[in-house]
């Protein structure tokens, strides 16, 4: 799932919602405000999303997908790759264009974790459990591939 694969209007809605939901509480944002931010008309949103809840679910799905991709990338680092190359690979797992978006999405997930069971699951399963395993895998790789002088 890549945001570049979205139709242009859906991408505008997605980015506008991400920006707004990360600044204010999800409950405080309306479809009209998303449309204004995306510079489209309200009915156009409904061509892509039946409700504000579905927009939020799409944001959660995208965030989860990209984070899991990142963890998988770390997990599958080539054992023959040296530590510096491995570390750079991990650091640049996200496109520069996605960095701000991923920050916004993380903020939304953390803000909504007490109101949304989907966000709570992301925080627990992805941000805590998988992240812990990811760090363990990466540190193990560094330890096993770094020569001792």
C-alpha positions, 0 to 999 in steps of 0.5 A: 500500500503506497499513497502514490497509488491512490487516485489524486483526489483520494490522496488529497482527502487522505493527507488533509484528514491526516493533517487535521486529525493529528492537530486536533482530536478526531471527534472535533473534525468534520467532513466539511473541514476535511473538504476545505483542507483538501480543497474539494467539495464535501460530496466529493469525499463521499465518492471515496469514503462513505464516512469520516470513520472509514477515513480514520480506518484507512489512516490506521491501515496505512500506518500499520502496513507501513510500520510492519513493512519497516519491521520486516525490512529490519528483520530481513537484513542480509546477514552478510551486510555490514552494520553501517549499511544495515543501519542506513537501510533501517533509517531510510526505510521510509521515503522522505516524502512519507516522514511527516505523514508517518509522524502525523499518523503516529500522533493520531494513533496515540491520541485515539488509542483510548477512544478507538479499539483499532488504535489501541490494538495498533499501539499494543500489537504494532508499537509495543510488541512488534517494535520490541521484537524489531529492536531485538532483531536489529541489535542481534544483527549488529552484534553478530555482524560487527567485528570485535577488535 
